[in-house]
Amino acid sequence: MWIKHPFFKYLTAIILVLICIFFLNLLEFFKPIRTVIGTLFYPFLIAGFLFYLIRPLVELLSKSKFFPRPVSILTVFAGIAGIIYAAYVLLAGTLKKQVNNISQLPDKMKSAAKEAEQKIQENDMGMLSGQSLTHKANQFFGDMIQGILDNITGIVSAVTGAATVLIIVPFVLFFLLKDGHKLIPFIGNRLPKGHQKEGKGLLRDVDRTLAAYIIGQVTVALVDGILSYIGYLIIGLDYALILGIFVTVTAIVPFIGPIIGAIPAIVVALMQDPQMALYVILTLIIVQQLEGNLVAPIVLGSRLHIHPLTIILLLVVAAPLYGFIGMLIAVPLYSVVKVVIKDLYKFYKVDTGLKA
């Protein structure tokens, strides 16, 4: 009978598994698993990210007989710590001053709102109400403060999680750098003998893809941040250093990141001088032109072979699902999946004797 067809057996098995998962979820069976994954996700994500950035330096030092791999790793760690300390010594005063000043920005925004209200009242043509605008402004700031208070537990939890990450990441990163080169042979040797060569080749392709994307995108982000900082200094924008650092962080996300990074600069510019906002937008355009036509082609080239529209769609979908982290990992995850599918299809054609 048609009910005995293998398709229906597999379908029944899948339905039973989904039902079991549903009831186990109701019983909170997976809660400990989710807790473990949630705790380890960010440390391993950050460590993996840093792994691809630091690995070339470790590999370079390890070629010398005077630097065994563990010594090379510790040397690189010491060098990075020295750079961070030097940056702190050079920039701490400026950063502290700008952080203190930028903390007064909400008060300045309220003052600007009051000035705008007075001008509207002086030129009120019966179309706008100063009291209505004041009410809306007060409601906005009230809701914002209430939201902060409501989420104070989440803020404390985030700070605690950040401290945990800072403790765990160096240890995870050390062992990744020490034994990471053994991972591909370890996995490849456990595949069926007839597919070990193809499996190791696939893993190497994935490794190269991640390395190319992470190193390239971080380089582009650093260039964007430095160029933005120089541009902000030229136009005389307040808090240039903090705003430049913010651009560097957000520019790790391609296309959309630099635009997000420019939003605080536009807000600050509007508070400083409305005309300054036009200069910030002009700076953003110039930086993006330099990145798109000079920096990105040199650093990234065409190694990822991803259409810009595909990247934009990935980011648009990832943002509402997983926020900034989703946007951060969407493109490299897509690149890895694309490489895996491409290589598996190539292996399939070879095994079945199909022509390319």
C-alpha positions in Angstrom: 0.0 0.0 0.0 1.0 3.6 -0.5 1.2 4.1 3.3 4.2 1.7 3.4 6.1 4.0 1.0 9.5 5.1 2.6 8.5 8.7 2.2 5.6 8.3 4.6 7.8 6.4 7.1 10.3 9.3 7.2 7.5 11.9 7.4 5.9 10.0 10.3 9.3 9.8 12.1 9.9 13.6 11.6 6.4 14.4 12.9 7.0 12.2 16.0 10.4 13.8 16.6 8.9 17.3 16.4 6.1 16.4 18.8 8.6 15.1 21.3 10.7 18.3 20.9 7.5 20.3 21.5 6.6 18.5 24.7 10.2 18.5 26.0 10.3 22.3 25.4 7.1 22.7 27.4 8.7 20.8 30.2 11.8 23.1 29.9 14.0 20.2 29.1 16.1 22.3 26.8 16.5 25.2 29.3 19.9 24.0 30.7 21.2 23.4 27.1 20.1 26.9 26.1 21.8 28.4 29.1 25.1 26.6 28.3 24.9 27.6 24.6 24.0 31.2 25.6 26.9 31.4 28.1 29.5 30.0 25.7 28.3 31.6 22.4 29.8 35.1 22.9 33.2 34.0 24.3 33.7 31.5 21.4 32.4 34.0 18.8 34.8 36.7 20.0 37.7 34.2 20.4 37.0 32.9 16.9 36.9 36.4 15.5 40.2 37.3 17.1 41.7 33.9 16.1 41.6 34.8 12.4 43.0 38.3 13.1 45.9 37.1 15.2 46.8 33.8 13.5 48.9 35.3 10.7 51.2 36.9 13.3 51.5 33.7 15.3 52.2 31.7 12.1 54.9 34.3 11.1 56.7 34.1 14.5 56.3 30.3 14.7 58.5 29.9 11.6 61.5 30.9 13.7 63.1 28.2 15.7 63.5 30.6 18.6 59.7 31.0 18.9 57.8 27.8 19.7 54.1 28.1 19.1 53.1 28.8 22.7 55.9 31.4 23.0 54.7 33.0 19.7 51.2 33.3 21.1 52.3 34.8 24.3 54.5 37.2 22.5 51.7 38.4 20.3 49.4 38.7 23.3 52.1 40.9 25.0 52.4 43.0 21.9 48.7 43.6 21.7 48.6 44.4 25.4 51.4 46.9 24.9 49.5 48.6 22.0 46.3 48.8 24.0 48.2 50.3 27.0 50.0 52.8 24.7 46.7 53.8 23.1 45.2 54.2 26.6 48.1 56.5 27.7 47.8 58.6 24.6 44.0 58.8 24.3 42.7 58.3 27.8 42.6 62.1 28.5 40.8 63.0 25.3 38.4 60.1 25.7 37.6 60.9 29.3 36.9 64.6 28.4 34.7 63.7 25.5 32.8 61.1 27.4 32.1 63.6 30.2 31.0 66.2 27.6 28.8 63.8 25.6 27.1 62.7 28.8 25.6 66.3 28.9 24.2 65.9 25.4 20.6 65.0 26.7 20.5 68.3 28.6 21.7 70.2 25.6 18.9 68.5 23.5 16.3 69.6 26.0 17.7 73.2 25.9 17.5 73.1 22.1 14.0 71.8 22.3 13.0 74.8 24.5 14.7 77.2 22.1 12.8 75.6 19.2 9.6 75.9 21.2 10.1 79.6 21.9 10.7 80.3 18.2 7.6 78.3 17.2 5.6 80.3 19.8 6.9 83.6 18.4 6.1 82.6 14.9 3.0 80.5 15.6 0.6 80.7 12.7 -2.0 78.6 14.4 -0.7 75.4 12.8 1.7 74.3 15.5 1.4 74.3 19.3 4.4 74.9 21.5 2.7 73.2 24.4 2.0 70.2 22.3 5.6 69.9 21.3 6.7 70.3 24.9 4.4 67.6 26.0 5.7 65.3 23.3 9.3 66.0 24.2 8.7 65.4 27.9 6.8 62.2 27.1 9.7 61.0 24.9 12.4 61.6 27.6 10.1 60.2 30.3 9.6 57.0 28.3 13.3 56.8 27.6 14.2 57.1 31.3 11.4 54.6 32.2 12.8 52.2 29.6 16.2 52.4 31.1 14.8 51.8 34.6 12.7 48.9 33.4 15.8 47.3 31.8 18.3 48.0 34.6 18.4 44.2 35.4 19.3 43.5 31.8 22.0 46.2 31.9 23.6 44.7 35.0 23.4 41.2 33.4 25.1 42.5 30.3 27.9 44.0 32.3 28.3 40.8 34.2 28.3 38.8 31.0 31.0 41.2 29.5 33.2 40.5 32.6 32.8 36.8 32.1 33.7 37.2 28.4 36.8 39.1 29.2 38.0 36.4 31.5 37.1 33.4 29.3 38.1 34.8 25.8 41.9 34.9 26.4 42.0 31.3 27.5 39.8 30.1 24.6 41.8 32.2 22.1 45.2 30.8 23.4 44.1 27.2 22.8 42.6 28.0 19.5 45.8 29.5 18.3 47.9 26.7 19.9 45.9 23.7 18.5 43.7 25.3 15.8 45.9 24.0 12.9 45.3 20.5 14.1 41.5 20.7 13.6 41.3 20.2 9.9 43.5 17.0 9.9 41.6 15.8 13.0 38.2 16.1 11.4 39.4 14.9 8.0 41.0 11.8 9.2 37.7 10.7 10.8 35.8 10.9 7.5 35.5 7.8 5.3 38.8 7.0 3.6 37.3 7.6 0.1 36.3 11.2 1.1 39.1 12.4 3.4 40.9 14.4 0.7 37.6 16.1 -0.4 36.6 16.7 3.2 39.9 18.3 4.1 39.7 20.5 1.0 36.2 21.7 2.0 37.4 22.5 5.5 40.3 24.5 4.1 38.0 26.4 1.8 35.8 27.3 4.7 38.8 28.4 6.7 40.2 30.6 3.9 36.7 32.1 3.3 36.3 33.1 7.0 39.9 34.4 7.2 39.5 36.5 4.0 36.2 38.0 5.2 37.2 38.8 8.8 40.6 40.2 8.1 39.4 42.2 5.1 36.3 43.6 6.8 38.2 44.6 10.0 40.8 46.3 7.9 38.0 48.2 6.0 36.3 49.1 9.3 39.6 50.5 10.7 40.2 52.6 7.6 36.6 53.9 7.7 37.0 54.8 11.4 40.3 56.6 10.9 39.1 58.5 7.8 35.9 59.5 9.6 37.9 60.7 12.6 40.2 62.8 10.3 37.1 64.1 8.5 35.4 65.1 11.8 38.6 66.9 12.9 38.8 68.8 9.7 35.2 70.0 9.9 35.5 70.8 13.6 32.9 68.3 14.9 32.7 67.8 18.7 33.5 64.4 20.2 35.4 63.4 17.0 37.4 60.6 18.7 34.4 58.8 20.2 32.4 59.2 17.0 35.3 57.8 15.0 35.6 54.8 17.3 31.9 54.2 16.9 32.2 54.2 13.1 35.0 51.7 13.4 32.8 49.3 15.5 29.7 49.6 13.3 31.6 49.5 10.0 32.5 45.9 10.6 29.0 45.3 9.2 29.3 46.0 5.5 27.3 48.6 3.6 24.8 49.4 6.4 27.4 49.7 9.2 29.1 53.0 8.2 25.6 54.6 7.8 24.6 53.5 11.3 27.9 54.8 12.6 27.3 58.2 11.1 23.9 58.7 12.8 25.3 59.8 16.2 27.7 62.2 14.4 24.7 63.8 12.6 22.8 64.2 15.9 25.9 65.8 17.5 26.3 68.0 14.4 22.7 69.2 14.6 23.2 70.2 18.2 26.4 72.0 17.4 25.3 73.7 14.2 22.7 72.6 11.7 25.0 73.3 8.9 27.6 71.0 10.4 25.2 68.1 9.7 25.7 68.7 6.0 29.5 68.5 6.5 29.1 65.2 8.3 27.0 63.8 5.5 29.6 65.0 3.0 32.3 63.3 5.1 30.4 60.1 5.1 30.0 60.2 1.3 33.7 60.9 0.7 34.7 58.1 3.1 32.4 55.7 1.4 33.7 56.6 -2.0 37.3 56.0 -0.9 36.3 52.7 0.7 34.3 51.5 -2.3 36.7 52.5 -5.0 40.1 52.2 -3.3 40.2 50.4 0.0 37.7 47.5 -0.4 38.9 46.4 -3.9 42.5 46.2 -2.5 41.7 44.5 0.8 38.7 42.3 0.0 39.0 42.1 -3.8 36.5 39.6 -5.3 37.4 36.7 -3.0 34.0 36.3 -1.5 32.0 36.6 -4.8 28.9 38.0 -3.1 26.7 40.4 -4.9 26.1 43.7 -3.0 22.3 43.2 -3.2 22.7 39.8 -1.6 24.6 41.3 1.3 22.0 44.0 1.8 19.2 41.5 1.9 21.1 39.3 4.3 21.6 42.3 6.7 17.9 43.4 6.4 16.7 39.9 7.3 19.4 39.4 10.1 18.8 42.7 11.9 15.2 42.1 13.1 16.0 38.5 13.9 19.3 38.8 15.9 20.1 42.5 16.1 23.7 43.7 15.6 25.2 40.2 16.3 23.0 38.8 13.5 24.2 41.5 11.1 27.8 40.7 12.1 27.6 37.0 11.4 25.1 37.0 8.5 27.6 37.6 5.7 30.4 35.2 6.8 27.8 32.5 7.6 26.3 32.9 4.1 29.8 32.7 2.6 30.5 29.5 4.5 27.2 27.9 3.5 27.9 28.9 -0.1 31.3 27.4 -0.1 30.1 24.2 1.5 27.2 23.8 -1.0 29.5 24.6 -4.0 32.2 22.1 -2.9 29.6 19.3 -2.1 28.1 19.8 -5.5 31.5 19.6 -7.1 32.2 16.3 -5.2 28.8 15.0 -6.2 29.6 15.7 -9.9 32.9 13.9 -9.6 31.4 10.9 -7.9 28.6 10.6 -10.4 30.7 11.3 -13.4 28.8 14.4 -14.4 30.5 17.0 -16.6 31.1 20.4 -15.2 
